[in-house]
Amino acid sequence: LNNSCAQYRLSAAQAGIILIVCDFQSLTQDDITKRLSLDKSVIAKTVTKLEERGFVRRSTNVRDKRTFD
């Protein structure tokens, strides 16, 4: 998977997050953490990198203004 993702400058972990977000459209970082069973800090760093590169977008959660989708 790493070799396939290299042309997009993505790691397999980043691709996994993109696939989950595409499947569910709107998830919190906590939802992603639970689905992948990874550490929250790893998910936070990875999502931040994906957002900086334009692969994902964060928006304020309508029900809970303290969290992002």
Backbone bond lengths (Angstrom), bond angles and torsions (degrees), N, CA, C in turn:
res aa  C-N    CA-C-N  psi(-1)  N-CA   C-N-CA  omega(-1)  CA-C   N-CA-C  phi
1 L - - - 1.463 - - 1.529 110.13 -
2 N 1.334 116.47 -38.95 1.470 118.74 178.61 1.520 111.10 -59.07
3 N 1.333 117.49 -40.72 1.466 120.75 -179.92 1.529 111.11 -64.98
4 S 1.317 117.10 -40.43 1.463 120.87 -179.96 1.527 112.10 -67.61
5 C 1.309 116.10 -33.85 1.464 121.11 -177.74 1.526 113.11 -83.53
6 A 1.325 116.59 -15.29 1.468 121.10 -175.11 1.524 112.38 -59.13
7 Q 1.328 117.62 -34.48 1.462 119.54 -179.25 1.532 112.15 -64.61
8 Y 1.327 116.52 -21.39 1.473 121.31 177.69 1.529 111.26 -101.03
9 R 1.333 115.80 5.16 1.465 123.26 -175.77 1.525 111.57 57.34
10 L 1.321 115.58 42.79 1.455 122.79 177.11 1.521 109.65 -117.93
11 S 1.329 115.36 151.78 1.461 120.29 171.66 1.528 107.97 -94.33
12 A 1.303 116.25 169.10 1.470 120.39 177.59 1.532 110.52 -62.40
13 A 1.328 116.93 -37.62 1.474 120.58 179.25 1.527 110.92 -64.00
14 Q 1.323 116.32 -42.11 1.465 119.86 178.51 1.528 110.47 -65.59
15 A 1.311 116.63 -41.06 1.464 120.58 178.80 1.527 110.82 -62.77
16 G 1.320 116.74 -38.10 1.465 120.62 177.95 1.517 112.28 -61.09
17 I 1.311 116.26 -41.33 1.467 120.38 178.22 1.523 109.93 -66.21
18 I 1.312 117.85 -42.83 1.468 120.85 178.81 1.533 110.22 -60.86
19 L 1.315 117.25 -42.83 1.470 120.53 -180.00 1.524 111.88 -62.52
20 I 1.328 116.74 -41.69 1.471 120.18 179.27 1.517 110.48 -66.33
21 V 1.324 117.25 -43.41 1.464 120.09 179.40 1.529 110.13 -63.27
22 C 1.318 117.57 -39.42 1.471 120.49 178.27 1.524 111.45 -64.05
23 D 1.323 117.19 -37.42 1.459 121.03 -179.90 1.524 112.40 -68.49
24 F 1.331 117.19 -37.24 1.460 120.87 -173.07 1.523 113.79 -109.18
25 Q 1.323 117.95 -3.47 1.469 125.04 177.04 1.527 114.16 66.12
26 S 1.307 118.63 -53.00 1.456 120.32 -176.15 1.523 109.28 -137.28
27 L 1.319 115.86 114.76 1.457 121.75 -179.96 1.524 109.31 -136.26
28 T 1.326 115.94 152.21 1.459 119.86 170.70 1.526 107.83 -87.02
29 Q 1.319 116.44 164.32 1.462 119.58 176.20 1.518 110.30 -59.92
30 D 1.334 116.74 -34.85 1.464 120.36 178.56 1.532 110.52 -63.56
31 D 1.332 117.38 -40.21 1.469 121.31 177.01 1.534 110.65 -61.39
32 I 1.319 115.89 -43.51 1.469 120.56 179.40 1.528 109.71 -63.43
33 T 1.331 116.11 -42.94 1.461 121.27 178.82 1.524 111.07 -58.05
34 K 1.313 116.63 -45.25 1.469 120.86 -179.89 1.524 111.88 -66.27
35 R 1.307 117.86 -39.91 1.462 121.28 -178.20 1.526 112.78 -70.20
36 L 1.327 116.49 -33.14 1.462 120.05 -178.53 1.525 113.50 -99.00
37 S 1.326 116.80 -8.73 1.476 122.06 -178.65 1.525 111.75 54.14
38 L 1.326 115.14 45.31 1.463 121.14 177.06 1.516 110.16 -115.52
39 D 1.309 116.31 166.21 1.452 122.80 179.50 1.534 110.67 -65.90
40 K 1.322 116.54 141.34 1.467 121.26 -178.69 1.527 112.33 -58.50
41 S 1.315 117.08 -38.61 1.467 119.08 -178.05 1.525 111.16 -67.82
42 V 1.325 117.30 -35.03 1.471 121.19 177.37 1.525 109.90 -64.18
43 I 1.317 116.55 -44.96 1.467 121.38 179.45 1.525 109.80 -64.18
44 A 1.327 117.56 -44.25 1.470 121.29 -179.12 1.528 111.10 -59.95
45 K 1.315 117.08 -45.76 1.468 120.64 179.74 1.525 111.19 -65.09
46 T 1.320 115.94 -42.15 1.462 120.33 -178.12 1.523 110.92 -66.94
47 V 1.321 117.23 -43.49 1.469 120.92 179.17 1.524 110.21 -63.99
48 T 1.325 117.52 -39.60 1.457 121.10 178.07 1.527 110.47 -60.62
49 K 1.325 117.06 -45.13 1.472 120.57 178.38 1.532 111.03 -63.13
50 L 1.330 116.16 -41.63 1.467 119.56 179.42 1.524 111.31 -65.39
51 E 1.316 116.53 -36.79 1.465 120.21 178.37 1.534 110.16 -67.77
52 E 1.317 117.21 -43.65 1.466 121.15 179.44 1.530 111.63 -59.98
53 R 1.321 116.15 -32.29 1.463 121.09 -178.32 1.525 112.80 -92.46
54 G 1.325 117.37 0.25 1.455 121.08 174.08 1.520 115.83 85.85
55 F 1.331 118.04 12.90 1.458 120.68 -179.39 1.532 112.64 -83.83
56 V 1.332 117.21 -29.05 1.469 121.76 177.81 1.523 108.51 -134.12
57 R 1.312 115.10 163.07 1.471 121.48 179.33 1.518 107.94 -132.96
58 R 1.304 116.39 136.36 1.472 121.15 177.14 1.517 108.98 -100.48
59 S 1.327 115.46 141.26 1.460 121.03 173.61 1.521 108.16 -139.06
60 T 1.321 116.46 152.74 1.460 121.02 -179.49 1.518 110.08 -65.24
61 N 1.317 115.70 133.95 1.461 121.85 178.57 1.522 108.98 -67.73
62 V 1.314 117.01 130.01 1.465 121.93 -176.86 1.527 111.42 -63.85
63 R 1.319 117.03 -39.34 1.473 121.21 -177.18 1.525 113.63 -81.80
64 D 1.329 117.35 -29.58 1.457 121.23 -178.08 1.525 108.96 -136.27
65 K 1.317 116.49 100.38 1.458 122.10 -174.15 1.533 112.56 -64.30
66 R 1.337 118.18 -10.94 1.467 121.16 179.39 1.521 112.43 -83.49
67 T 1.313 117.35 -12.22 1.465 120.44 -177.07 1.535 110.74 -117.91
68 F 1.312 114.28 164.02 1.464 121.27 178.97 1.504 110.41 -119.12
69 D 1.325 115.83 148.16 1.466 122.25 172.72 1.517 107.04 -98.80
